[in-house]
Amino acid sequence: MTRRLIIRNGSFVNSYLPSQGDLLIEDEKIVGVVSTNTEVWPDAEVIDATGKFVLPGLVDPHTHIQLDTGIYKTDDDWDIGTKVAAYGGVTTVIDFATQFPNMTFQEALEHRLKEAQPAHIDYSFHMIITTLPDQYDRALFQQEMAALVQQGITSVKLFTTYRPNYYIDDDALLSIFQLFPPSMVVMVHCENDAMVSAATQRLVQQGQTALSNHAKARPPEAEYEAAARIITLANLVDNSITPYIVHCSWSKTFELLQTLRTFTDQFYIETCPQYFWLDDSLYLTENAAHYIMQPPLRPAEDVKELQFQLPSFDVVATDHCDYHIEQKLAHQDFTKTPGGITGLETSLQLTFTLYKQLLQKAPLSFGEFWGSTPLTSLDDRIILGRIAKQMAEMPAKIFGIFPQKGALMPNSDADVVIFDPKPTLTLKADELHHIGGYSPYNNYAVYGKIETTICRGQILVHRGKFVGDIGRGRFVKGVLSK
Ligand SMILES: [Zn+2]
């Protein structure tokens, strides 16, 4: 039997639909929009969205659900992790499959596909490469990459730091770039390993391993150098791979990368709410352990600059990672504390709130992005339009799952978020749904509330209640762009 759902009288924030109306959903797909109260489907289920905004379900291309780094593991699983996502309006995650030593890419992918079975939302993976082709056959490597693309995997991830398992030097980067299929998206964690190692060793030798030293061990210059190097190296290689700089944390890195656009525009830059909401003074507080992450938080004045760059980033993702507070507190030594924070549930509210605050503070500095629109009640629509681009449409496009995902348009998957911009709320760690036992944003005030999250036509969250079915999430096949 066909299931019909109408989202009545909502405001749509993307350019594929008229700005207002009734959104029609049939089974798993969006059918279209009719003007409100047109009699179309008398027997359909109806959700009233009057006074609310309707966004495409968010696509978070940087999460670590049920993470196992080889050293640390998170306690969550795909049931918990994707429930948290649904509460945050996220209907697709692109997580990671790690090729551990002695594992083929195929085995790594199958391992993660199995783990993801309980998912409530849709998902895909980036392949983390740890064994380089020099250590085995280059032709075989290329075959295995091609096989991944065939199966719908469009991206890999590399690291410029973390010896010995993940680190890749320049020689290896250049040679591996040549072996990727054309237009493969190559995500890179950018921190110059020598700079990080030298700073860390110096602190260790001085006995300065308290958590308050974490940011000093990973200077922002390490990111700056590595990010520019990656774009430059990739530009030398002729198979037109697409670098994707994950979690850009420093305003000067972003500035530098923008200047590189004069000789290549084929790359993307991601940032995360922690880098535009939080600064390194938090390492001096009693909650320092909450904020251990790589790269670390940056000085307040740089965070302020990054905030004003926010509209120009291609993607806002979370780097969600649900370590338990006991793991975070166990050592009180930054070299031993697992790095990573949760963020899937709060990213939409945090990003919306920051944009609102910036517009209130300095509307003119956004002229370029918002046009000459004066501050009116339309601002929420403009902000949410930008958010829909950075948190749904762009990630879906970059990783080859658009317009199935990332857009409200006829024939797209019915992945929908109903967002009420009006409430002012205080985030409370114990009201959020991850299991780590803390939130980096405890007691932070935010604007807006996620009313309803729908994935492929099924309501997952409605007015604070989770109503999804375990295991309904599906692997989404990506297609490489030409
Ligand atoms: Zn990450």
Residues whose N, C-alpha, C, O or C-beta is under 5 A from the ligand:
A	BS01	ZN	D319
